[in-house]
Amino acid sequence: MVTAFIRTILLYCILMVGLRLMGKRQIGELEPSELVLTLIISDLAAVPMQDFGIPLVNGVLPIVTLFSLSMLLSFLSLRSVRFRDLACGHPTILVQNGKVQQKAMARNRFTVDELFEVLRGQGISDLSAVKYAILETNGSVSVLPYTKESPVTPSVLQLEAQDDVTLPVVVINDGRVIRRGLEARGFDQAWLVRQLRARNIPDPRHVFLLTVDEKGTVVCVPKEVP
């Protein structure tokens, strides 16, 4: 039992380190090579977890090798456009100027039903409203409608709009002070204490969420009383 626990923890840690090195992606955003790597590694990790007769190193070595190969492929993809096209493919135009590119859809085995499903997800029901629909290398579809079909923005109307977009940083998360968030906004512990006192909150543990943006706007959500 102890052996199984230790082997599982070690393999889990190795997989987590390797996946962090691959970058932050969801399954639907993986390149073909990354998806194949993920599937193979899941099988390799399951075998030594279940079969204690297999030395742990025999399970770890193939996993480390595959992660190293993935990092090498990523390096080569950054260095060579030709290699990147070979390993990952290239975007394909499915719709151009409102017309379906039938050969491109057939080549990528992309059906009309799948195309309209994507368009409906973008709030588009009329194919003629689409300037471009592009099948990306990770399998997602980027839809670019005609300008006249796009939402109206102040720049289209030639209006001056005040930039009020801010990025809040979490300072207190479920009663815990996030010091890196506090430092990111240039504040210290004394500033935080003053903010809490102004809201009659004696301790950060009584705060569910507190954020502050670059303009200094503070949003404080106290914990609900059970």
TORGU-792532 format. One record per residue (C-alpha): x, y, z; residue number from 0; residue in one letter. Coordinates in Angstrom, 1 decimal, decimal comma. Layout:
REM residues N
((X; Y; Z); NUM; 'a')
...
REM end
This chain:
REM residues 226
((0,0; 0,0; 0,0); 0; 'm')
((2,8; 2,4; 0,9); 1; 'v')
((4,6; 1,5; -2,3); 2; 't')
((1,6; 2,3; -4,4); 3; 'a')
((1,1; 5,6; -2,6); 4; 'f')
((4,7; 6,7; -3,2); 5; 'i')
((4,8; 5,6; -6,8); 6; 'r')
((1,6; 7,4; -7,6); 7; 't')
((2,8; 10,6; -5,9); 8; 'i')
((6,1; 10,5; -7,8); 9; 'l')
((4,5; 9,9; -11,2); 10; 'l')
((1,9; 12,6; -10,5); 11; 'y')
((4,6; 15,2; -9,6); 12; 'c')
((6,6; 14,3; -12,8); 13; 'i')
((3,5; 14,7; -14,9); 14; 'l')
((2,6; 18,0; -13,3); 15; 'm')
((6,1; 19,4; -13,9); 16; 'v')
((6,1; 18,2; -17,5); 17; 'g')
((2,7; 19,7; -18,2); 18; 'l')
((3,7; 23,0; -16,7); 19; 'r')
((6,8; 23,0; -19,0); 20; 'l')
((4,4; 22,5; -22,0); 21; 'm')
((2,5; 25,7; -21,1); 22; 'g')
((-1,0; 26,5; -20,0); 23; 'k')
((-3,4; 25,1; -22,6); 24; 'r')
((-6,8; 23,4; -22,5); 25; 'q')
((-7,4; 20,1; -24,3); 26; 'i')
((-9,2; 21,9; -27,1); 27; 'g')
((-6,2; 24,2; -27,6); 28; 'e')
((-3,5; 21,6; -28,0); 29; 'l')
((-1,6; 21,2; -31,2); 30; 'e')
((-1,8; 17,7; -32,7); 31; 'p')
((1,7; 16,8; -31,4); 32; 's')
((0,8; 17,9; -27,9); 33; 'e')
((-2,5; 16,0; -27,9); 34; 'l')
((-0,7; 12,8; -29,0); 35; 'v')
((1,9; 13,4; -26,3); 36; 'l')
((-0,8; 13,8; -23,7); 37; 't')
((-2,6; 10,6; -24,7); 38; 'l')
((0,6; 8,5; -24,7); 39; 'i')
((1,8; 9,8; -21,4); 40; 'i')
((-1,5; 9,1; -19,7); 41; 's')
((-1,2; 5,4; -20,7); 42; 'd')
((2,5; 5,3; -19,7); 43; 'l')
((1,8; 6,7; -16,3); 44; 'a')
((-1,1; 4,3; -15,6); 45; 'a')
((0,9; 1,1; -16,1); 46; 'v')
((3,6; 1,6; -13,3); 47; 'p')
((0,9; 2,9; -11,0); 48; 'm')
((-1,0; -0,4; -11,2); 49; 'q')
((1,7; -3,0; -11,9); 50; 'd')
((4,2; -3,1; -9,0); 51; 'f')
((6,3; -5,7; -10,9); 52; 'g')
((7,4; -3,0; -13,3); 53; 'i')
((10,4; -0,9; -11,9); 54; 'p')
((9,4; 2,7; -11,4); 55; 'l')
((12,3; 3,9; -13,6); 56; 'v')
((10,8; 2,0; -16,5); 57; 'n')
((7,8; 4,1; -16,3); 58; 'g')
((9,5; 7,4; -15,6); 59; 'v')
((12,1; 7,2; -18,3); 60; 'l')
((9,7; 7,0; -21,3); 61; 'p')
((7,7; 9,9; -19,8); 62; 'i')
((10,8; 12,1; -19,3); 63; 'v')
((11,9; 11,2; -22,9); 64; 't')
((8,6; 12,2; -24,3); 65; 'l')
((8,5; 15,5; -22,4); 66; 'f')
((12,1; 16,2; -23,6); 67; 's')
((11,0; 15,4; -27,2); 68; 'l')
((8,1; 17,8; -26,9); 69; 's')
((10,3; 20,6; -25,7); 70; 'm')
((12,7; 19,9; -28,6); 71; 'l')
((9,8; 20,1; -31,1); 72; 'l')
((8,6; 23,3; -29,5); 73; 's')
((12,1; 24,8; -29,8); 74; 'f')
((12,4; 23,7; -33,5); 75; 'l')
((8,9; 25,1; -34,2); 76; 's')
((10,1; 28,5; -32,8); 77; 'l')
((13,2; 28,4; -35,0); 78; 'r')
((11,8; 27,1; -38,2); 79; 's')
((8,6; 28,1; -40,0); 80; 'v')
((8,8; 25,0; -42,3); 81; 'r')
((9,1; 22,7; -39,4); 82; 'f')
((6,2; 24,4; -37,6); 83; 'r')
((4,0; 23,9; -40,7); 84; 'd')
((5,1; 20,3; -40,9); 85; 'l')
((4,5; 19,5; -37,2); 86; 'a')
((1,4; 21,7; -36,5); 87; 'c')
((-0,1; 22,4; -39,9); 88; 'g')
((-1,3; 25,8; -40,9); 89; 'h')
((-4,6; 27,7; -40,7); 90; 'p')
((-7,2; 26,9; -43,4); 91; 't')
((-9,8; 29,3; -44,8); 92; 'i')
((-13,2; 27,6; -44,7); 93; 'l')
((-15,3; 30,6; -45,6); 94; 'v')
((-14,2; 33,6; -47,7); 95; 'q')
((-16,3; 36,5; -48,7); 96; 'n')
((-19,4; 34,7; -47,6); 97; 'g')
((-18,7; 31,6; -49,8); 98; 'k')
((-17,9; 28,2; -48,4); 99; 'v')
((-14,6; 26,7; -49,6); 100; 'q')
((-15,8; 23,2; -50,3); 101; 'q')
((-12,4; 21,8; -51,1); 102; 'k')
((-10,8; 23,1; -48,0); 103; 'a')
((-13,7; 21,7; -45,9); 104; 'm')
((-13,4; 18,3; -47,6); 105; 'a')
((-9,6; 18,2; -47,1); 106; 'r')
((-10,0; 18,9; -43,4); 107; 'n')
((-13,1; 16,7; -43,0); 108; 'r')
((-15,0; 19,6; -41,7); 109; 'f')
((-18,8; 19,3; -42,2); 110; 't')
((-21,4; 21,9; -42,9); 111; 'v')
((-23,2; 21,1; -39,6); 112; 'd')
((-19,9; 21,8; -37,7); 113; 'e')
((-19,5; 25,1; -39,6); 114; 'l')
((-23,0; 26,3; -38,7); 115; 'f')
((-22,6; 25,2; -35,1); 116; 'e')
((-19,5; 27,4; -34,9); 117; 'v')
((-21,3; 30,3; -36,5); 118; 'l')
((-24,3; 30,0; -34,2); 119; 'r')
((-21,9; 30,1; -31,3); 120; 'g')
((-20,7; 33,4; -32,6); 121; 'q')
((-24,2; 34,7; -32,9); 122; 'g')
((-24,2; 34,5; -36,7); 123; 'i')
((-27,0; 32,9; -38,6); 124; 's')
((-26,4; 34,2; -42,1); 125; 'd')
((-23,4; 32,8; -44,0); 126; 'l')
((-23,3; 35,9; -46,2); 127; 's')
((-22,4; 38,0; -43,1); 128; 'a')
((-19,1; 36,1; -42,8); 129; 'v')
((-16,0; 37,7; -44,3); 130; 'k')
((-13,6; 34,9; -43,2); 131; 'y')
((-14,0; 31,7; -41,2); 132; 'a')
((-10,6; 30,2; -40,5); 133; 'i')
((-9,8; 26,7; -39,1); 134; 'l')
((-6,9; 27,2; -36,8); 135; 'e')
((-4,1; 24,6; -36,2); 136; 't')
((-5,6; 23,7; -32,8); 137; 'n')
((-9,0; 22,8; -34,2); 138; 'g')
((-10,8; 26,0; -33,3); 139; 's')
((-12,5; 28,2; -35,8); 140; 'v')
((-12,0; 32,0; -35,9); 141; 's')
((-14,9; 33,9; -37,5); 142; 'v')
((-14,4; 37,4; -38,9); 143; 'l')
((-17,7; 39,0; -40,0); 144; 'p')
((-18,0; 41,9; -42,3); 145; 'y')
((-17,6; 45,3; -40,7); 146; 't')
((-21,2; 46,2; -41,3); 147; 'k')
((-22,2; 43,0; -39,4); 148; 'e')
((-19,8; 43,7; -36,5); 149; 's')
((-21,0; 45,4; -33,2); 150; 'p')
((-20,8; 49,2; -33,4); 151; 'v')
((-17,8; 50,7; -31,5); 152; 't')
((-16,9; 54,3; -30,6); 153; 'p')
((-14,1; 54,2; -33,2); 154; 's')
((-16,5; 53,2; -35,9); 155; 'v')
((-18,7; 56,2; -35,0); 156; 'l')
((-15,6; 58,4; -34,7); 157; 'q')
((-16,4; 59,2; -31,1); 158; 'l')
((-13,9; 59,8; -28,3); 159; 'e')
((-14,4; 57,4; -25,5); 160; 'a')
((-12,8; 57,5; -22,1); 161; 'q')
((-10,6; 54,4; -21,4); 162; 'd')
((-12,2; 53,0; -18,2); 163; 'd')
((-10,9; 49,5; -18,5); 164; 'v')
((-9,0; 48,5; -15,4); 165; 't')
((-7,4; 45,3; -14,2); 166; 'l')
((-8,3; 44,5; -10,6); 167; 'p')
((-5,6; 42,6; -8,5); 168; 'v')
((-6,7; 40,3; -5,7); 169; 'v')
((-5,3; 41,5; -2,4); 170; 'v')
((-7,4; 39,3; 0,0); 171; 'i')
((-8,7; 35,9; -1,1); 172; 'n')
((-11,0; 34,1; 1,3); 173; 'd')
((-9,4; 35,6; 4,3); 174; 'g')
((-5,8; 35,3; 3,1); 175; 'r')
((-3,7; 38,3; 2,2); 176; 'v')
((-2,0; 38,0; -1,2); 177; 'i')
((1,2; 39,9; -0,7); 178; 'r')
((2,2; 39,8; -4,3); 179; 'r')
((-1,1; 41,5; -5,3); 180; 'g')
((-0,5; 44,1; -2,6); 181; 'l')
((3,0; 44,8; -3,8); 182; 'e')
((1,9; 44,9; -7,5); 183; 'a')
((-0,2; 48,0; -6,7); 184; 'r')
((2,6; 49,6; -4,7); 185; 'g')
((0,8; 49,3; -1,3); 186; 'f')
((1,9; 47,9; 2,0); 187; 'd')
((0,3; 46,3; 5,0); 188; 'q')
((-0,4; 49,6; 6,7); 189; 'a')
((-2,5; 50,7; 3,7); 190; 'w')
((-4,5; 47,4; 3,9); 191; 'l')
((-5,1; 47,9; 7,6); 192; 'v')
((-6,5; 51,4; 6,9); 193; 'r')
((-8,8; 50,1; 4,2); 194; 'q')
((-10,2; 47,5; 6,5); 195; 'l')
((-10,7; 49,9; 9,4); 196; 'r')
((-12,6; 52,3; 7,0); 197; 'a')
((-15,0; 49,5; 6,4); 198; 'r')
((-15,2; 48,5; 10,1); 199; 'n')
((-13,5; 45,2; 9,4); 200; 'i')
((-11,1; 44,2; 12,2); 201; 'p')
((-9,2; 41,4; 10,5); 202; 'd')
((-8,5; 40,2; 6,9); 203; 'p')
((-9,9; 36,8; 7,9); 204; 'r')
((-13,4; 38,4; 7,8); 205; 'h')
((-13,0; 39,4; 4,1); 206; 'v')
((-14,0; 37,0; 1,3); 207; 'f')
((-12,5; 39,1; -1,5); 208; 'l')
((-10,7; 42,5; -1,7); 209; 'l')
((-9,4; 43,8; -5,0); 210; 't')
((-7,7; 47,1; -6,1); 211; 'v')
((-7,1; 48,3; -9,6); 212; 'd')
((-4,5; 50,6; -11,1); 213; 'e')
((-6,7; 53,6; -10,4); 214; 'k')
((-6,8; 52,7; -6,7); 215; 'g')
((-10,5; 51,6; -6,7); 216; 't')
((-11,1; 49,1; -3,9); 217; 'v')
((-13,8; 46,5; -4,0); 218; 'v')
((-14,3; 44,7; -0,7); 219; 'c')
((-16,7; 41,7; -0,2); 220; 'v')
((-17,0; 40,7; 3,5); 221; 'p')
((-17,6; 37,1; 4,4); 222; 'k')
((-21,2; 36,1; 5,0); 223; 'e')
((-22,0; 35,3; 8,6); 224; 'v')
((-22,9; 31,6; 8,8); 225; 'p')
REM end
